[in-house]
Amino acid sequence: MFGLVKEKELRYLEYLHREAEYRHHTNAEDMYQYDLLRMGDPRAVKEGVRMFSSDLTGHISDDPLRNYKYLFVAAATLASRSAIAGGMDTERAYNISDLYIQKMDTLQSVEEVKTLHADMLAFYTREMAKLDKVNVYSKPVVLCIDYIYNHLHEAIRTEDLAEQVGLNRSYLSTLFKKETGQTVSGYILSKRMEAAKNMLKFSDYSYAEIASILAFSSQSHFIRAFRAQTGYTPKEFRNKYFHITDET
């Protein structure tokens, strides 16, 4: 069904805003905070908090709490897109946004929403500050990185990636190594190791289950690869780091 919002309604809202001398933030004003976030600049939080509480932020609902919740969703969407533009893994950026929106949905006061909003901006900004700003990847390499992220549970061949991005296998291998400093297979293994570490720290999956989920040929293959990469067996790593986060 289309046309639920009528041009007449839009014109009337514009008229009311003119009469009340009300305006929204300009796009430049609104996006400044996200430009800072994308660069990992801590000023993003202060600027974002100021903008979120501004009288020009927007009126979406007559209910104050619902209004701020709607604004929070919009802010989370823009924050995730800005982080992706700055080089964050697409899926990671979306997952951060999803998690914060889920937390926001349970809140019962405007102040709680504002506090969570500031925390979200701080989280994204810290993540962006960690990224290596020297690495600016070409589109084929970005597509490969996204594909790898989403297919760690499958066997991934360089031929598959080359087909995905429409490049010759040899050329893609050279390009990927030049831009990331790692071979395709080395990069895939490093991402599987990251996933394995998180599963060992935060889940009760058995070593055989982790090996299967991350597409290792066998449990013994997983154990050998994990020890070669980390210096620990999976059992030693879990015993040492189970349920320990990386937050300071």
Secondary structure as the mmCIF struct_conf table of DSSP 4:
data_model
#
loop_
_struct_conf.conf_type_id
_struct_conf.id
_struct_conf.beg_label_comp_id
_struct_conf.beg_label_asym_id
_struct_conf.beg_label_seq_id
_struct_conf.end_label_comp_id
_struct_conf.end_label_asym_id
_struct_conf.end_label_seq_id
BEND BEND1 VAL A 5 VAL A 5
HELX_RH_AL_P HELX_RH_AL_P1 GLU A 7 GLU A 19
TURN_TY1_P TURN_TY1_P1 ALA A 20 GLU A 21
HELX_LH_PP_P HELX_LH_PP_P1 HIS A 24 THR A 26
HELX_RH_AL_P HELX_RH_AL_P2 ASN A 27 ARG A 38
TURN_TY1_P TURN_TY1_P2 MET A 39 GLY A 40
TURN_TY1_P TURN_TY1_P3 PRO A 42 PRO A 42
HELX_RH_AL_P HELX_RH_AL_P3 ARG A 43 PHE A 52
TURN_TY1_P TURN_TY1_P4 SER A 53 SER A 53
BEND BEND2 SER A 54 SER A 54
TURN_TY1_P TURN_TY1_P5 ASP A 55 LEU A 56
BEND BEND3 THR A 57 THR A 57
BEND BEND4 ASP A 62 ASP A 63
HELX_RH_AL_P HELX_RH_AL_P4 PRO A 64 ALA A 85
TURN_TY1_P TURN_TY1_P6 GLY A 86 GLY A 87
HELX_RH_AL_P HELX_RH_AL_P5 THR A 90 MET A 104
TURN_TY1_P TURN_TY1_P7 ASP A 105 THR A 106
BEND BEND5 SER A 109 SER A 109
HELX_RH_AL_P HELX_RH_AL_P6 VAL A 110 LYS A 130
BEND BEND6 LEU A 131 LEU A 131
TURN_TY1_P TURN_TY1_P8 LYS A 133 VAL A 134
HELX_RH_AL_P HELX_RH_AL_P7 LYS A 139 ASN A 150
TURN_TY1_P TURN_TY1_P9 HIS A 151 HIS A 153
BEND BEND7 GLU A 154 GLU A 154
HELX_RH_AL_P HELX_RH_AL_P8 THR A 158 VAL A 165
TURN_TY1_P TURN_TY1_P10 GLY A 166 GLY A 166
HELX_RH_AL_P HELX_RH_AL_P9 ARG A 169 THR A 180
BEND BEND8 GLY A 181 GLN A 182
HELX_RH_AL_P HELX_RH_AL_P10 VAL A 184 PHE A 202
HELX_RH_AL_P HELX_RH_AL_P11 TYR A 207 ILE A 213
TURN_TY1_P TURN_TY1_P11 LEU A 214 ALA A 215
BEND BEND9 SER A 217 SER A 217
HELX_RH_AL_P HELX_RH_AL_P12 GLN A 219 THR A 230
BEND BEND10 GLY A 231 TYR A 232
HELX_RH_AL_P HELX_RH_AL_P13 PRO A 234 TYR A 241
TURN_TY1_P TURN_TY1_P12 PHE A 242 HIS A 243
BEND BEND11 ASP A 246 ASP A 246
#
